[in-house]
C-alpha cells in the first residue's frame, strides 16, 4: 500500500516515520540522499534500535535466516514475550533480484519483525512494493520547480532555522537550487544565527557567507539574444561559477542560438510557449552568419570549460570589453 506526500507534508503525517507498534515490511522512497539521512535519523531517534545493513547484503539466504529460521529462537524465555528484530536497509535498490522476487511473491513472513527498506532515488522495485497491500510504503515526492521556495523553507525548518522571505529569495537567487547547495548554505548561516531577517547587519553577513554561484540560463540567454553581450559576460565574470556550470551553460547557449537560427520548429506547435515567442522575436535581431559565429564561439568555450582551462576567464573578459 502506497502513500505519497510532498516534503513539507511528509513529516506532518509521519512524525515517527512508522508506528512503533507496527510490524512487517516498510518501504520508504525519497529523492535525495540528504533526505534519506533525515528520514533514517528520525526513524532511529524514537528509541528503537535498528540493525543497519545495505541492500546488497539481502541475499535469499540472509532473508530466510533472519526472518524464517530466526522465528524459532525469537521467544524470550525470561520475559515470556516474543522478541522483535528491527532491520533498516540502506540502498535498498541494490537488493539482489532473486531476493526481490521472494519479497514481491510474499514468500518471506515479516509479520513478527520490522524490515524497513530505504530508497534514496526512484526505483521500480519500490513501485512494485507499493502495489502490495501487506507492505506499507511511504514516498516523499519531488517538489515542482515553482515550489522551490517552499522546499527551502522546509529544509530551514528541519534544521531549526527561521529565515524571512527576503533572505530566502537571496539564497534562491544566489546558489543552484539543489538540496545539497541549500543545506550547505543553511549550515554556514546556522553557525552565526538561527534566525535571519532583512536587517542591514545580517544582509551584509549573508553576502559574505553566500557567494553568488547560480546562473539563470534562460535569463542570460534572453539577454544575449537581445544582443546585450555586456550584460551577459559581466554576469558570468562576476558570478563564481565552476567549470561544470559553465560547460552546461555554453552547451545550452549553442542549442538556444540554433533555435534562433531556424525558429521554424515552433510554427508547427498548436500553441507557442513564452520561450517560443521570445525565440521568434529575438531571431529577427540577428543575421544568420552572426548566429553561426556565436554558436562556434560557445562551442570553443565549452571545450575550454571541459579542459578546466584558466584561459576561459581571459577569453570571457576579452569578449566583455570588446562588447562595451
Protein Blocks (a to p, Z undefined) as FASTA:
>chain_A
ZZdddfklmmmmmmnopafkbgcjdddddfbfklmmmmmmmmmmnopacddddfklmcfk
lmmmmmmmmmmmmccfklopacddddddehkllpcfklmmmmmnopacfklmccddddfb
dcfklmmmmmpmkbccdddddddfklmmmmmmmmmmmnopacdfklmmmmmmmpccdfkl
mmmmmmmmmmmombdcfbfklmmmmmmmmccfbdcfklmmmmmmnopaklmmmmmmmpcc
dfklmmmmmmmmmmmmmmmmmmmlmmmpmbdcfklmmmmmmmmmpcfklmmmmmmmmmmm
mmmmmnopaklmmmmmmmmmmmZZ
